[in-house]
Every structure is written in structure tokens, then in C-alpha cells.
Amino acid sequence: TDDTIEGATMTRFVAFARGINVGGKNCLKMVRLRQIFEDLGAIEVVTYIQSGNVIFSLPSLSGPLSKAQHLGKCVSEELSRTDKLDVPLCVRNLTDLSALLSKHPFAREEDDKTLISVGFLSERPSAALVRGLDPDRSPG
């Protein structure tokens, strides 16, 4: 959702870091991750447990999602440069995440709404890759 801080409209985002603190690999303290986001201009930065998932705000000026995606790329580059970690980040705004959850194609009324698994791609796959998917691999 969008909020107003000191007269500027702010948009909330979530950055999903891939492979942080999993199986003893890509170990990263969340205080370090928060600091990188703040150093790159994000505000209201909060991390979720030790997952590498980060909630943050940016001003809603000229294409905030592309600005947030650029920030995610800069965070990845900083982690590579300073911490020697290969950590891709996928950034989504809260409005899009809410819409995604409301359109869950497999949701049933009795399901626990706090336990939904979602996968994100960092970029749109080519038409050739999509054509190569096997529609019968996971039937029903």
C-alpha cells in the first residue's frame, strides 16, 4: 500500500533474497542486509526472520517498481562485491502481492491463508522456453 511520509507518497515493497542462510550457505546477518538497503536509499526497512526477505519503502516518483527493482539489483551487486555472496533479489510491491494472493488458483476456503507457496521469476521467460514446458508433467 502507499503511505505519505513528510508530504511524499511512499510505496511499500518486498524483496525476496534467494538462498540466504539456507543449509549453512550464504550466511548473512539481517542487520547487514538492512544497512545495505538503507545505504541505497530505502526507508522503513524491516527484515523477516533470517530469510533474507526485506520489506521497505521508496518514494512513489517516476516508476517506483522499476526504481525498487534497480535497488534490488544494486543490493545484489553490493553483496557480491563486499560479502562475496551471489544473491539474486526479486522485488514486488505490496499491491501486486495482495492481488496475487487474492487470485490464488488453487485456494480452497478451508486452507490456511498464512501458508501459501509462491514462486517468482526474476524476468519474463522467452516464448521458446514457455513453449518447451510440458503441460502433462503435473496433471490435476
Phi, psi and chi 1 to 4 in degrees:
 res  aa     phi    psi   chi1   chi2   chi3   chi4
   1 THR       -  162.9   61.6      -      -      -
   2 ASP   -98.8  140.2  -69.6  -17.4      -      -
   3 ASP  -126.9  164.3  -65.9  -44.9      -      -
   4 THR  -112.9  127.0  -58.4      -      -      -
   5 ILE  -127.7  120.6  -62.8  175.9      -      -
   6 GLU    48.3   45.6  -64.4 -179.8   11.9      -
   7 GLY    82.8   -9.1      -      -      -      -
   8 ALA  -102.2  136.7      -      -      -      -
   9 THR   -78.4  129.7  -59.2      -      -      -
  10 MET  -113.2  144.4  -53.5  -60.5  -76.0      -
  11 THR  -114.8  136.6  -58.7      -      -      -
  12 ARG   -91.3  141.5  -64.0  -69.6  -82.7  168.8
  13 PHE  -132.7  161.6  -63.3   91.1      -      -
  14 VAL  -125.3  130.5  178.8      -      -      -
  15 ALA  -107.8  125.6      -      -      -      -
  16 PHE  -102.8  111.7  -59.4   96.2      -      -
  17 ALA   -88.2  132.8      -      -      -      -
  18 ARG   -89.2  124.7 -177.5  172.6  166.6 -143.9
  19 GLY    77.5   23.9      -      -      -      -
  20 ILE   -82.0  132.4  -70.5  -73.1      -      -
  21 ASN    52.9   43.1  -62.1  -30.8      -      -
  22 VAL  -113.2  122.2  175.7      -      -      -
  23 GLY    59.4   32.2      -      -      -      -
  24 GLY    76.8    9.4      -      -      -      -
  25 LYS  -111.0  157.0  -61.0 -168.7 -168.5 -102.6
  26 ASN    50.1   48.1  -77.4  -18.3      -      -
  27 CYS   -69.2  126.8  -65.0      -      -      -
  28 LEU  -149.0  127.4 -179.0   65.7      -      -
  29 LYS   -75.3  139.3  -65.1 -164.7  178.1  -62.0
  30 MET   -65.9  -29.1  -65.4  -59.1   97.9      -
  31 VAL   -62.2  -37.0   66.8      -      -      -
  32 ARG   -66.7  -44.4  168.7   82.1  176.3  117.6
  33 LEU   -63.2  -44.4 -173.1   56.9      -      -
  34 ARG   -58.6  -42.6  -79.6 -168.4  -58.2  -87.1
  35 GLN   -62.4  -40.9 -172.0   62.1   55.1      -
  36 ILE   -61.3  -46.9  -66.5  170.6      -      -
  37 PHE   -58.6  -45.7  -88.9   83.4      -      -
  38 GLU   -64.9  -41.2  -70.1  170.0   -6.6      -
  39 ASP   -62.0  -27.8  -71.3  -10.6      -      -
  40 LEU   -92.6    6.8  -68.5  170.3      -      -
  41 GLY   106.9   -2.7      -      -      -      -
  42 ALA   -75.1  150.1      -      -      -      -
  43 ILE  -125.8  168.4   62.3  169.2      -      -
  44 GLU    50.9   46.4  -59.7  177.1  -37.4      -
  45 VAL   -83.1  126.6  179.7      -      -      -
  46 VAL  -135.7  137.4  178.2      -      -      -
  47 THR  -105.6  158.0   55.4      -      -      -
  48 TYR  -109.7  119.6  178.4   70.4      -      -
  49 ILE    37.0 -139.0   56.5  173.7      -      -
  50 GLN  -104.9   26.9  -64.5  -64.2  -49.0      -
  51 SER   -80.8  -21.0   65.5      -      -      -
  52 GLY    87.6    1.1      -      -      -      -
  53 ASN   -80.7  133.3  -64.6  -22.1      -      -
  54 VAL  -129.4  130.8 -178.3      -      -      -
  55 ILE  -104.9  133.2  -58.8  169.4      -      -
  56 PHE  -153.7  168.1   63.9   97.6      -      -
  57 SER  -121.4  150.5  -66.8      -      -      -
  58 LEU  -138.4  152.1  -71.9  174.2      -      -
  59 PRO   -60.7  143.3  -16.7   26.0      -      -
  60 SER   -85.6   59.0  -62.0      -      -      -
  61 LEU  -109.7  130.2  -56.0  172.4      -      -
  62 SER    40.4   80.0   64.3      -      -      -
  63 GLY    69.2   65.1      -      -      -      -
  64 PRO   -62.2  -30.4   22.6  -31.1      -      -
  65 LEU   -67.5  -43.1 -176.3   54.5      -      -
  66 SER   -65.2  -35.1   61.0      -      -      -
  67 LYS   -64.9  -41.9 -177.7  177.1  179.3 -178.8
  68 ALA   -66.9  -39.6      -      -      -      -
  69 GLN   -65.3  -37.7  -71.1  167.7  -28.4      -
  70 HIS   -64.3  -41.5  176.5   71.8      -      -
  71 LEU   -60.5  -42.3 -175.8  133.9      -      -
  72 GLY   -59.0  -41.3      -      -      -      -
  73 LYS   -64.3  -41.0 -177.8  178.0  179.2 -169.2
  74 CYS   -64.8  -38.4  -69.6      -      -      -
  75 VAL   -62.7  -44.9  169.5      -      -      -
  76 SER   -58.8  -44.3  -70.8      -      -      -
  77 GLU   -64.6  -39.9  -69.9  169.2   -4.3      -
  78 GLU   -65.1  -42.3  179.3   69.8    5.8      -
  79 LEU   -63.6  -36.6  -71.8  169.9      -      -
  80 SER   -68.0  -45.2  176.7      -      -      -
  81 ARG   -69.5  -46.7 -173.8  177.5   65.4   77.6
  82 THR   -96.8  -30.8   60.9      -      -      -
  83 ASP  -112.3   -2.3  -61.8   70.2      -      -
  84 LYS    58.1   37.8  -51.4  -59.5 -176.6 -127.4
  85 LEU  -113.9  137.9  -63.0  175.0      -      -
  86 ASP   -99.1   96.9  179.9   18.8      -      -
  87 VAL  -129.9   95.8  179.5      -      -      -
  88 PRO   -69.4  145.5   -1.3    8.2      -      -
  89 LEU  -120.7  139.6  -84.6   92.1      -      -
  90 CYS  -114.1  123.9 -177.4      -      -      -
  91 VAL  -112.6  132.3  178.7      -      -      -
  92 ARG  -135.7  148.4  -61.4  -69.9 -174.2  -94.7
  93 ASN   -87.0  159.6   67.1   42.4      -      -
  94 LEU   -65.4  -30.9  -70.2 -175.5      -      -
  95 THR   -62.8  -45.6  -58.0      -      -      -
  96 ASP   -66.2  -38.3  -71.1  -13.3      -      -
  97 LEU   -64.5  -41.1  -72.3  174.6      -      -
  98 SER   -62.9  -42.7  -66.6      -      -      -
  99 ALA   -62.9  -41.0      -      -      -      -
 100 LEU   -59.6  -46.3  175.9  111.7      -      -
 101 LEU   -66.2  -35.2  -66.6  174.8      -      -
 102 SER   -72.5  -19.5   70.2      -      -      -
 103 LYS  -105.2   17.9  -64.1  176.2 -176.9  176.3
 104 HIS   -54.5  115.8 -172.1  -46.7      -      -
 105 PRO   -71.7  -16.8   27.2  -33.9      -      -
 106 PHE  -110.7    6.3  -53.4  109.9      -      -
 107 ALA   -66.6  139.3      -      -      -      -
 108 ARG  -121.8  154.3  -63.9  175.6  -55.0 -171.9
 109 GLU   -57.2  -37.5 -170.1   60.6   38.1      -
 110 GLU   -81.0   -5.0   65.8  -87.9   14.1      -
 111 ASP   -68.7  147.6  -70.5  -16.5      -      -
 112 ASP   -75.7  112.4 -178.6  -12.5      -      -
 113 LYS   -69.8  -10.4  -55.1  -59.7 -173.6 -103.4
 114 THR   -89.5   -3.4   64.3      -      -      -
 115 LEU  -121.7   66.0  -59.4  173.8      -      -
 116 ILE  -111.6  130.6  -64.8  174.5      -      -
 117 SER  -100.9  129.7 -179.8      -      -      -
 118 VAL  -133.6  140.7  176.8      -      -      -
 119 GLY  -113.7  141.9      -      -      -      -
 120 PHE  -120.8  146.3  -66.6  105.3      -      -
 121 LEU  -101.7  143.6  -58.3  174.9      -      -
 122 SER   -75.1  -22.0   58.2      -      -      -
 123 GLU  -150.8  162.6   56.7 -170.6   46.5      -
 124 ARG   -68.6  129.8 -177.6  178.4  -64.2  -84.6
 125 PRO   -70.7  153.1   23.7  -30.0      -      -
 126 SER   -66.9  158.7   69.5      -      -      -
 127 ALA   -59.6  -36.8      -      -      -      -
 128 ALA   -63.9  -41.0      -      -      -      -
 129 LEU   -65.5  -40.6  -72.9  174.4      -      -
 130 VAL   -64.2  -43.5  171.9      -      -      -
 131 ARG   -60.6  -29.0  -79.4 -167.7  -56.0  -85.9
 132 GLY   -78.6   -6.7      -      -      -      -
 133 LEU   -69.0  141.9  -67.0  173.5      -      -
 134 ASP   -94.8  106.4 -179.9   -2.6      -      -
 135 PRO   -66.9  -17.0   23.6  -30.9      -      -
 136 ASP   -94.2    1.7  -63.5  -37.7      -      -
 137 ARG   -68.2  -36.1 -179.0  169.8  177.9 -178.5
 138 SER  -127.4   68.9  -61.2      -      -      -
 139 PRO   -69.5  152.8   23.6  -30.3      -      -
 140 GLY    61.6      -      -      -      -      -
